[in-house]
């Protein structure tokens, strides 16, 4: 199993750029890029919290999902 962050899909649906998300969250551009491209090996509660607050996401399953390898 692998944890998939659905951030790329969410940003596309909402027509939001990575740069805009950086400005909305205050997270580093590299961190946002890694999360969008599912290249991040660890993710913090702070990252998820800031992103969910910025994008008004209330349910964790709307941004994270477990997928079969």
FITOR-267291 format. One record per atom (N, C-alpha, C, O, CB): x, y, z. Coordinates in pm, whole numbers, padded with zeros to 5 digits, always signed. Glycine has a CB too. Layout:
<atoms>
XYZ/...
</atoms>
This chain:
<atoms>
+00085-00119+00000/+00000+00000+00000/+00089+00125+00000/+00200+00125+00054/-00096+00000+00123/+00037+00228-00061/+00108+00354-00067/+00008+00467-00039/-00109+00458-00076/+00179+00373-00205/+00056+00571+00024/-00027+00687+00052/-00018+00784-00066/+00090+00829-00103/+00017+00756+00184/-00131+00814-00124/-00137+00906-00239/-00199+01038-00193/-00306+01040-00133/-00218+00843-00357/-00130+01145-00222/-00180+01279-00191/-00247+01331-00318/-00183+01341-00422/-00064+01376-00142/-00374+01364-00309/-00453+01403-00426/-00444+01553-00455/-00537+01612-00509/-00599+01363-00407/-00332+01612-00419/-00317+01756-00431/-00315+01804-00576/-00373+01907-00608/-00191+01800-00361/-00249+01730-00663/-00243+01769-00804/-00384+01777-00864/-00417+01872-00936/-00157+01670-00884/-00465+01677-00834/-00601+01674-00885/-00685+01789-00829/-00762+01852-00902/-00666+01541-00851/-00667+01815-00701/-00743+01923-00636/-00706+02059-00695/-00794+02140-00725/-00717+01924-00484/-00576+02082-00713/-00533+02211-00769/-00585+02227-00912/-00627+02336-00950/-00379+02222-00767/-00582+02120-00990/-00632+02127-01128/-00781+02157-01129/-00827+02243-01204/-00604+01995-01201/-00858+02086-01045/-01003+02108-01038/-01037+02252-01000/-01135+02309-01050/-01066+02012-00938/-00956+02309-00912/-00987+02444-00861/-00913+02555-00935/-00926+02673-00902/-00953+02452-00715/-00835+02515-01036/-00758+02611-01115/-00666+02696-01026/-00661+02818-01039/-00854+02702-01194/-00595+02628-00937/-00501+02693-00846/-00361+02645-00882/-00340+02525-00904/-00534+02662-00696/-00265+02736-00888/-00127+02699-00918/-00054+02662-00790/-00098+02694-00680/-00054+02813-00991/+00058+02594-00807/+00142+02562-00692/+00189+02691-00624/+00195+02698-00501/+00263+02477-00734/+00222+02790-00704/+00268+02917-00648/+00158+02981-00562/+00187+03034-00455/+00310+03014-00760/+00035+02975-00609/-00076+03029-00531/-00093+02953-00400/-00120+03012-00296/-00207+03025-00612/-00076+02820-00405/-00089+02740-00284/+00023+02772-00185/+00001+02774-00064/-00087+02590-00318/+00142+02797-00235/+00254+02840-00150/+00216+02968-00077/+00236+02980+00044/+00384+02862-00234/+00160+03063-00150/+00120+03190-00090/+00006+03172+00011/+00001+03241+00112/+00077+03289-00199/-00084+03079-00018/-00198+03055+00070/-00158+02984+00200/-00221+03005+00304/-00302+02974-00002/-00054+02900+00194/-00017+02817+00308/+00107+02864+00382/+00122+02838+00501/+00004+02677+00262/+00196+02934+00311/+00323+02971+00373/+00425+02858+00373/+00532+02871+00433/+00299+03018+00513/+00391+02746+00307/+00485+02635+00299/+00590+02662+00191/+00568+02743+00101/+00412+02503+00269/+00703+02593+00202/+00811+02612+00103/+00767+02562-00034/+00697+02461-00044/+00939+02537+00148/+00807+02632-00140/+00772+02586-00276/+00816+02442-00303/+00744+02367-00368/+00835+02678-00379/+00934+02405-00254/+00983+02268-00277/+00892+02166-00209/+00867+02059-00265/+01127+02253-00225/+00843+02197-00091/+00753+02106-00020/+00623+02088-00096/+00574+01976-00111/+00725+02157+00122/+00566+02198-00144/+00443+02191-00222/+00465+02109-00349/+00383+02024-00383/+00392+02333-00258/+00573+02134-00419/+00604+02061-00542/+00616+01912-00515/+00562+01831-00590/+00733+02114-00605/+00687+01875-00410/+00703+01733-00376/+00568+01670-00341/+00542+01556-00379/+00801+01718-00259/+00484+01742-00269/+00352+01690-00233/+00264+01674-00357/+00196+01573-00372/+00284+01782-00131/+00265+01773-00444/+00184+01768-00566/+00227+01650-00654/+00142+01584-00715/+00197+01900-00645/+00355+01623-00659/+00408+01517-00745/+00425+01384-00672/+00485+01291-00726/+00540+01559-00803/+00373+01375-00549/+00382+01253-00468/+00525+01202-00458/+00548+01081-00466/+00293+01145-00526/+00619+01292-00442/+00759+01256-00428/+00809+01270-00285/+00924+01238-00255/+00843+01341-00520/+00725+01317-00198/+00761+01339-00058/+00758+01205+00016/+00661+01130+00005/+00664+01441+00009/+00864+01176+00092/+00868+01050+00166/+00806+01063+00304/+00771+00963+00366/+01011+01002+00178/+00793+01185+00352/+00725+01206+00480/+00638+01330+00468/+00666+01422+00391/+00828+01222+00596/+00532+01329+00545/+00439+01441+00542/+00402+01471+00687/+00376+01380+00766/+00311+01408+00455/+00400+01598+00720/+00371+01634+00858/+00225+01674+00875/+00156+01710+00780/+00463+01747+00903/+00182+01666+00998/+00048+01710+01032/+00030+01858+00995/-00076+01900+00950/+00019+01687+01182/+00136+01937+01016/+00132+02079+00983/+00107+02101+00834/+00027+02186+00796/+00263+02148+01026/+00175+02024+00749/+00156+02037+00604/+00009+02013+00568/-00053+02095+00501/+00246+01938+00528/-00044+01900+00614/-00182+01865+00580/-00279+01968+00636/-00374+02008+00568/-00216+01726+00634/-00256+02011+00759/-00345+02108+00823/-00347+02239+00745/-00455+02293+00718/-00302+02133+00967/-00230+02291+00710/-00223+02419+00638/-00288+02408+00500/-00359+02499+00457/-00078+02464+00624/-00263+02299+00432/-00321+02280+00299/-00473+02267+00308/-00546+02328+00230/-00260+02156+00230/-00520+02188+00403/-00665+02169+00419/-00733+02300+00458/-00842+02330+00408/-00694+02062+00525/-00672+02377+00544/-00729+02507+00582/-00735+02600+00462/-00836+02665+00438/-00647+02571+00695/-00625+02607+00386/-00618+02697+00271/-00720+02659+00163/-00777+02746+00098/-00478+02696+00212/-00742+02529+00145/-00831+02482+00039/-00971+02448+00090/-01055+02398+00015/-00771+02360-00028/-00996+02475+00217/-01125+02448+00281/-01167+02302+00264/-01280+02272+00226/-01233+02541+00224/-01073+02213+00293/-01098+02070+00288/-01129+02024+00430/-01050+02046+00522/-00976+01991+00227/-01243+01960+00448/-01289+01920+00581/-01268+01771+00609/-01260+01730+00725/-01434+01953+00596/-01258+01690+00504/-01245+01546+00522/-01109+01499+00471/-01070+01531+00359/-01359+01471+00448/-01036+01425+00553/-00901+01382+00519/-00901+01295+00393/-00805+01299+00316/-00838+01304+00635/-01007+01218+00371/-01011+01133+00253/-01024+01212+00123/-01007+01157+00014/-01125+01035+00264/-01056+01341+00133/-01061+01425+00015/-00922+01464-00036/-00907+01510-00149/-01141+01548+00043/-00821+01445+00049/-00685+01482+00009/-00587+01365+00014/-00484+01367-00055/-00634+01592+00096/-00618+01264+00095/-00529+01147+00108/-00605+01019+00076/-00723+01007+00106/-00470+01140+00252/-00534+00923+00013/-00593+00793-00008/-00484+00687-00010/-00370+00713-00050/-00674+00790-00139/-00520+00567+00033/-00429+00453+00025/-00454+00381-00106/-00569+00353-00141/-00448+00356+00146/-00347+00353-00179/-00359+00284-00306/-00270+00160-00306/-00166+00157-00241/-00323+00377-00424/-00312+00059-00380/-00233-00063-00395/-00111-00034-00481/-00120+00040-00579/-00318-00178-00457/+00001-00091-00444/+00124-00074-00524/+00115-00149-00654/+00208-00145-00734/+00246-00121-00447/
</atoms>
